[in-house]
Amino acid sequence: MHVTGRLFALLIATGSGITMALQGSINSALGKVIGVLEATFIVHVVGLLLVSALLFVLGLGDGNLTFIFKSPWYYYLGGVLGVIIVYSVVRAIPPLGVAVATTAIILGQVFTAALVDHLGLFGLNKIPFTWYRVAGTVLMAGGAWLLLKK
């Protein structure tokens, strides 16, 4: 991937992080009004309606749903993980605040992502956990610790 492609991917990832912080905040506010599990349900129903419109009304998909049964069963656990993620974020933000909860989420993501990369799980390319990555992760954890200090 050339520099422009990498820059575009980094911008998309940054946008994803911004969206996650906003989503967690909005979902937590909804959870205070209607309940945590209820908010988790509503979030997924609204998401289902949106992606259904994108796929079936606007025809924006770039894949083929006829291949749905050609993937290993555990590839479909993403839906279960999505419910756990939304529920956990809605539960964590009110007592911790958005910044603290998001910091914990990011650290969990980075440590897990490094393990997935290192082992090449789910058919992804193996990316070894080098000393540079260890140092970067430790620095990130140190930065998170400083952010969380009162």
Legacy VTK file of the C-alpha trace (Angstrom):
# vtk DataFile Version 3.0
C-alpha trace
ASCII
DATASET POLYDATA
POINTS 150 float
0.000 0.000 0.000
1.469 3.347 -0.965
1.632 6.408 1.300
-1.639 7.903 0.070
-3.425 4.597 0.694
-1.914 4.338 4.173
-2.825 7.950 4.946
-6.390 7.344 3.794
-6.592 4.206 5.962
-5.275 6.176 8.966
-7.886 8.877 8.377
-10.608 6.234 8.231
-9.293 4.681 11.473
-9.219 8.094 13.143
-12.774 8.730 12.016
-13.723 5.368 13.468
-12.251 6.374 16.819
-14.152 9.671 16.775
-17.343 7.830 15.869
-16.818 5.268 18.662
-16.427 7.974 21.310
-19.573 9.718 20.092
-21.478 6.450 19.802
-20.546 5.394 23.316
-21.667 8.747 24.687
-24.972 8.711 22.808
-25.649 5.060 23.642
-24.935 5.711 27.334
-27.355 8.642 27.323
-29.992 6.393 25.734
-29.233 3.694 28.316
-29.958 6.142 31.137
-33.392 6.815 29.631
-34.549 3.343 28.565
-32.093 0.900 30.231
-28.757 -0.583 29.223
-29.936 -3.796 27.571
-32.806 -1.934 25.944
-30.392 0.653 24.527
-28.185 -2.153 23.217
-31.228 -3.617 21.457
-32.309 -0.285 19.925
-28.766 0.476 18.717
-28.620 -2.823 16.853
-32.132 -2.485 15.389
-31.303 0.998 14.064
-28.002 -0.341 12.700
-29.814 -3.244 11.028
-32.267 -0.844 9.391
-29.444 1.372 8.117
-27.308 -1.433 6.690
-30.414 -3.041 5.163
-31.171 0.211 3.354
-27.566 0.534 2.204
-27.488 -3.043 0.883
-30.971 -3.646 -0.443
-32.334 -0.204 -1.302
-29.208 1.630 -2.449
-27.275 -1.488 -3.574
-24.014 -0.301 -2.018
-22.593 -3.679 -1.004
-19.403 -4.878 -2.689
-19.682 -8.550 -1.732
-22.038 -11.417 -2.368
-24.466 -12.706 0.274
-24.774 -16.043 -1.555
-21.415 -16.940 0.038
-22.873 -16.592 3.546
-22.416 -20.269 4.417
-18.863 -20.550 3.056
-17.231 -18.905 6.086
-16.209 -20.752 9.247
-18.895 -20.588 11.949
-16.753 -18.468 14.264
-16.607 -15.631 11.716
-20.218 -14.922 12.704
-19.320 -14.258 16.322
-18.794 -10.616 15.348
-22.509 -10.042 15.896
-22.267 -11.466 19.410
-19.162 -9.391 20.073
-20.965 -6.298 18.764
-23.719 -6.753 21.338
-21.136 -7.266 24.092
-19.223 -4.170 22.960
-22.250 -1.879 22.884
-23.560 -3.200 26.211
-20.135 -2.874 27.873
-19.583 0.679 26.622
-23.073 1.766 27.703
-22.392 0.226 31.131
-18.842 1.656 31.522
-19.175 5.285 30.420
-21.600 6.640 33.065
-19.453 5.718 36.106
-16.067 6.328 34.433
-16.669 9.157 31.986
-16.057 9.058 28.242
-12.299 9.755 28.343
-11.447 7.152 30.994
-13.693 4.471 29.487
-12.380 5.176 25.982
-8.789 4.998 27.218
-9.429 1.582 28.761
-11.170 0.457 25.578
-8.277 1.595 23.387
-5.702 -0.153 25.572
-7.729 -3.355 25.455
-7.985 -3.017 21.680
-4.260 -2.411 21.216
-3.165 -5.335 23.387
-5.660 -7.680 21.720
-4.838 -6.388 18.236
-1.125 -6.965 18.848
-1.869 -10.551 19.859
-4.081 -11.122 16.800
-1.364 -9.638 14.561
1.414 -11.642 16.184
-0.461 -14.943 15.870
-1.991 -14.146 12.468
-5.437 -15.133 13.729
-8.504 -15.336 11.466
-6.410 -15.669 8.323
-4.748 -12.271 8.753
-1.089 -11.701 7.942
1.285 -12.318 10.838
2.910 -9.134 12.102
5.461 -9.981 14.791
5.320 -8.227 18.140
8.740 -6.560 17.910
10.505 -4.510 20.569
9.302 -1.383 18.755
5.727 -2.531 19.211
6.389 -3.419 22.851
7.866 0.052 23.426
4.944 1.725 21.641
2.419 -0.232 23.689
4.217 0.559 26.950
4.369 4.258 26.012
0.682 4.205 25.171
-0.141 2.544 28.489
2.005 5.157 30.271
0.164 7.931 28.467
-3.153 6.380 29.448
-2.006 6.200 33.063
-1.110 9.908 32.960
-4.477 10.737 31.385
-6.293 8.863 34.126
-4.442 10.568 36.993
-6.615 13.012 38.925
LINES 1 151
150 0 1 2 3 4 5 6 7 8 9 10 11 12 13 14 15 16 17 18 19 20 21 22 23 24 25 26 27 28 29 30 31 32 33 34 35 36 37 38 39 40 41 42 43 44 45 46 47 48 49 50 51 52 53 54 55 56 57 58 59 60 61 62 63 64 65 66 67 68 69 70 71 72 73 74 75 76 77 78 79 80 81 82 83 84 85 86 87 88 89 90 91 92 93 94 95 96 97 98 99 100 101 102 103 104 105 106 107 108 109 110 111 112 113 114 115 116 117 118 119 120 121 122 123 124 125 126 127 128 129 130 131 132 133 134 135 136 137 138 139 140 141 142 143 144 145 146 147 148 149
